[in-house]
Amino acid sequence: MKKFITVLQFELTNYFKNKTYITTTLIIAFIIGIFFTLPRFIDMSDFFGVPMKSLEKEKEEVPEEEYQKFALLDQNGYFKEQTVLKAAFPETKWIIAKNIEEIKSLVEKEDVDCGFVVKSTTELEYYVINKGMMDSNTETFKEVLNTIGRQIYCQKNGLDYESIQKAFNQPVNVKEQVLGKDTMKNYWYCYFLIIIIFMMIIFYSNMIATSITAEKSNRSIEVLVTSVNSNFLIFGKVIAGALAGVVQTGIIICEILVLYKVNREYWNGVLDMFMKIPAESLITFAFFGLGGFLFYAFCYGAVGALVSKTEDLNKSTGGIQMIIMFVYFGVLMQLQNVDGIFIKVASFLPFSSYSAMFARVALGKVEPWEVIVSFLILLISVIGVGILGAKIYRMGTLRYGNPIKISQALKTLRQK
């Protein structure tokens, strides 16, 4: 155990004294610090496409010169008075066009943000250069035309529009009681954290594999492998890499959470969907994320020992990367169906449970025993892969030349 601690301390010291590691952490922390404090000084509404002013600033009236500009061609004279339009599109200046060519010209020259051609209460054309993801102008205008259509119908048939509107649009008080999980509320932070653990596995596991491969160029490693238990060596290296990754990622995530909480008013709650994470989900993410990370780190470490040159590493780790990518995209594509058979099966497999079980806990219905069984399978798999990786590490470290295939390494171990 003493030798294991010595290896762990040595590897951790190398990580924490590494200039690249320190510089990367500081640069990322600095960029995050600037990014999350920017709304205190700059209105970033245009950057995100949604209002981001503080609550106090939102109450201030927008100067008329800052109004958005819309063009309108009203072929039937529905909007001789612009009262309805001003109610539906506040802080908007309307430019009346004479024909469709003028609408197109205004939009193409960017003299207006967009243009509408109203042909009837049931036919509308919308002109815009680039339509953004948050663009709801057509939906709003459709509601306006529906209102006008109802008014015209009531006038033709001698009906009182106001009384009909009150009868058919009575307010309904809804009180939601979500007894399970609110998928809409939890979806985005789940998506975000799955991306985080995916990036951690790819980045830090590659670092571990590269470190082990690079050590083979130093012949002193041969003495070390023959004098120290290979279990201590690879477990020390992998756990040190995991701790270094957790520390770096933890610093970044903590900084994001703290800075957003401090500046939330200036962000106007825009990132709440990512930042409000229940404790249950965070704990599940921590345990399964770390387990999945260690599982793949041992796999990468073993492969790193089978390669003599770092330039051959990507070719040898291609199979593992394919599995990681398959799990990553498979889980993300099934986030809206976490109670489906794919996610349920994936949540018990050690190479995919790190993200699949987390998704089930965050978005679906899962029994406590399922979480416990899944984690035990992952834990046993990590230990098993670690021991197997140690044997491959010992064998591979003493071999040089062309990369050794995993199948060949396993065959050699069985013969022993």
Buried (B, 14 or more C-beta within 10 A) or exposed (E): EEBBEEBBEEBBEBBBEEEEBEEEBEEBBEEBEEEBBBBEEEBBBEEEEEEBBBEEEEEEEEEEEEBBBBBBBBEEEBBEEBEBBEEBBEEBBBBEBEEBEBBBBBBEEEEBBBBBBBEEBEEBEBBBEEEEEEBEBBEEBBEBBEBBBBBBEBEEEEEEBEEBBEEEEEEEEEEEEEEEBEBEBBBBBBBBBBEBBBEBBBEBBBBBBBBBBBBBEEEEBEEBBEEBBBBBBBBBBBBBBBBBBBBBBEBBBEBBBEBBEEBBBBBBEBBBBBBEBBEEBBEBBEBBBBBBBBBBBBBBBBBBBBBBBBEBBEEBBEEBBEEBEEBBEBBBEBBEEBEEEBBBEBBBBBBBBBBBBBBBBBBBEBEEEBBEBBBEBBBEBBBEBBBBBBBBBBBBBEBEEEBBEBEEBEEBEEEE
